[in-house]
């Protein structure tokens, strides 16, 4: 059994700024090394900036537990309001942006699991992901 407390991750290798603290901060509660078959993240997205994300080798589901923002699908241009209680699943490696209108907290699950300190490159992918 594993017990992980968010407060215990602050200031450790599992607190990852993506790519800087003013953009978003991901606390990686579970990683590949934990052997669960997925990774589990608590991500703080500060209001204002538009984040571009597109995971080429990972599927991700996000559940909003605080705040409000807009998710834009870049292929279809469809815009979705994301608020508390909303889940979105990126089941097709969807190229998208997210803009937090209020400071937002997303709980996310990645499959396959994240290894550790991955951060986003200019294409919104994790560095090292295949194009």
N, C-alpha and C positions, 0 to 999 in steps of 0.2 A: 504494500500500500504506500502511496505517496501523499504527503500533505505539503502543499506549497502555499505560502502566504505572500501576497503581493508586496506587502511592506518589507519582506525579507529580500526581495529582488532589487530594491532601489540601491543604486550605486554599484551593482555587480555587473558581470558580463551579460546577464540576461536583461538588462535595461539598455535598449538599443535606440539611438536617435536616428531617425530616417529622413534625410541624412544629418539633420541638425535638430537641436531641441525645439527651435521655433517652428519646425515643420510637423513632425509627429514623433511620439515616443511609444515604442512597443516593448511591453514587458512580456517576455517569453516564459510562460509558466511551465509549459511542457515542450520539449524539443525531441529530435530524433533519438538522442542518447537515452531518453527516458523510456523508450521501448513501447510506446502506446500505439504506434502506427499513424499518428497525426501529431501536429503541434497545436498548442493552444495559447492564444495571445490576448492581452489586455492592451488596447491601443488608445492613446490620447491624441486626438486631432484638434489642434487649436483653431479657433475661428479665423477665417480670412483667406488664407492661401488655397489655391487650387492644387490638389495633389493628383499626379498622373500615375496610375498603377496598371500593370498588365503582366500577370504571371504566366510565363510560357510553359513552365513545368509543374505548376501547382494548381490545384483547385482550392478555392477558398469560400467559406461561408462566414458572413459577418452579421452579428446581432447588435443592434444599437441599444445601449442601456442608459445613455444620457446624451442630451444635446439634440441638434438638428442640422441636417445638411442636404445637399443635392448630389446625387450620383448621376453622371451622364455617360451613357453608352456611346463611345466614339464612332462606332460603325453605323448605328441606326440614328444617332443624335437624340435618342429618347432620354428624357430627364425624369428621375424618380426622386420624390421627397423621402428622405430617410429620417425617421423620428424614433423616439423611444418605443420599443416593442416591435420594430421592423427588422426582418432578416432579409439579406440579399445574398444570393449564391452565385458565384462566378463559375458556372458549370461548363463554360466553353472558352476558358482562358480569356475572358472578355476584356478588351482594351477599354479603360474607363477613367474618368476623373471623379474626384470627390472634393467638394468644397463644404467645409463646416461653416454654417451661418452662426452657430453657437459652438462653444467648446464641446466636443463630442467624444464619447467613449464607445468604442466598438470592441466586442468580444469576437475573436475570430478563430477559426479552425482551418489548418492547412493540411492538405493531403497531396503528395507525400509530405512528411513533416519537414519543417525548417531545421537546419543543422545548428545554427547559433546566431551569429552576428550579421547575417545578410542585411544589406541596405539596398535601396533602389538606385538604379542607374538612370541615365537621361531618358530611356525608353519606358521607365516605370517598372521594369523587371528587376528581379534580384540579380546583382552582378554575378556573372558566370552562368546564368541560364542560357540555354540554347535559343537562337533566334528562329 
